[in-house]
Amino acid sequence: MSSEPPMTQLPPPGWYPDARDPSWQRWWDGRTWTETVRQADVVTAAPVPVAARPGNAAAVVGLVFGVVAAGFALLGTRGLDPLLALLVVGCGTTALATGIPAAVKARRSHQRTSLVLGTVGAALGGAAVTLAVLAVVLVLTGISSRGA
């Protein structure tokens, strides 16, 4: 019994990387390797145009929710409304939850615009949540000190 595979399983004739030196190619005649070699062609990938790179939608979502949370937080400076505080916390948390991972992904893939969008969205969301929590704490502290 032969250890060689049947002829139908052999690769077709052609140039293949040389096992001894990958910078060279050796001619395979369909049955055996020949002594004919040539330098391997260096193939480089063309750079991907910036417009064709995939976007980072999460960064945009983070920015939008961060801006909305900041806007609701500014509206809350006139007085604490529980619904408004809930909207600020919800939008701000969403901005943080989408903006931070989007910024991390953008940094790894060198997407500068997405990095900025995600970071700004997360920062706005975090600031809005912090302001809402502080406002609630101040109101609750004020209420509890009045009752004492």
BELGIJO-V814787 format. One line per field, one symbol per residue. phi: phi as a letter, one per 40 degrees, with the letter a starting at -180 (. if undefined). Layout:
# BELGIJO-V814787
phi=???
This chain:
# BELGIJO-V814787
phi=.cccccdcccccdicbdcccaccbbbcbchbaccccbaccccbbcccccdcccccbccccccccccccccccccccccicbdcccccccccccccccbccccccccccbfbccccccccccccccccccccccccccccccccccccc
